[in-house]
Amino acid sequence: MSKYSLANTTKEERAERFAQAEAINSLGAKQVASEDQVLFQRHIDGELEIEEVTQM
């Protein structure tokens, strides 16, 4: 089981990790697509494991 799995993280931890990733992206990478933001929000909400998000 991944340390980033839903069972091992809280909603707040998942939201913070996504916010950190967005901050890093803002330093020069392209903005996260709206479709991807929806998938990441589903992960934050506990609907999808991060592995499922990255496979979509």
C-alpha positions as CSV (number, residue, x, y, z in Angstrom):
1,M,0.0,0.0,0.0
2,S,1.4,3.4,-1.0
3,K,2.1,6.0,1.6
4,Y,-0.1,8.3,-0.6
5,S,-3.1,5.9,-0.6
6,L,-6.5,7.0,0.7
7,A,-6.1,4.8,3.7
8,N,-2.8,6.4,4.7
9,T,-3.7,10.1,4.1
10,T,-6.3,12.6,5.2
11,K,-8.3,14.8,2.9
12,E,-6.3,17.8,4.3
13,E,-3.0,16.0,3.5
14,R,-4.1,15.2,-0.1
15,A,-5.3,18.8,-0.6
16,E,-2.0,20.2,0.7
17,R,0.0,17.9,-1.5
18,F,-2.0,19.0,-4.6
19,A,-1.5,22.7,-3.6
20,Q,2.2,22.1,-3.3
21,A,2.3,20.5,-6.7
22,E,0.4,23.4,-8.2
23,A,2.9,25.9,-6.6
24,I,5.8,24.0,-8.1
25,N,4.1,24.0,-11.5
26,S,3.6,27.7,-11.3
27,L,7.4,28.2,-11.5
28,G,7.5,27.4,-15.1
29,A,5.4,24.4,-16.2
30,K,2.1,24.6,-17.9
31,Q,-1.0,25.0,-15.8
32,V,-2.8,21.8,-14.8
33,A,-5.6,21.1,-17.3
34,S,-9.2,21.5,-15.9
35,E,-9.9,17.9,-16.7
36,D,-6.9,16.9,-14.5
37,Q,-8.0,19.2,-11.7
38,V,-11.3,17.4,-11.6
39,L,-9.5,14.0,-11.3
40,F,-7.2,15.3,-8.6
41,Q,-10.2,16.7,-6.7
42,R,-11.8,13.3,-6.8
43,H,-8.6,11.9,-5.2
44,I,-8.7,14.7,-2.6
45,D,-12.3,13.8,-1.9
46,G,-11.4,10.1,-1.4
47,E,-13.1,8.8,-4.6
48,L,-10.0,7.7,-6.5
49,E,-6.6,6.4,-5.5
50,I,-3.7,8.5,-6.8
51,E,-2.7,5.5,-9.0
52,E,-6.1,5.7,-10.7
53,V,-5.7,9.4,-11.3
54,T,-2.3,9.0,-13.0
55,Q,-3.6,6.2,-15.2
56,M,-6.5,8.2,-16.6
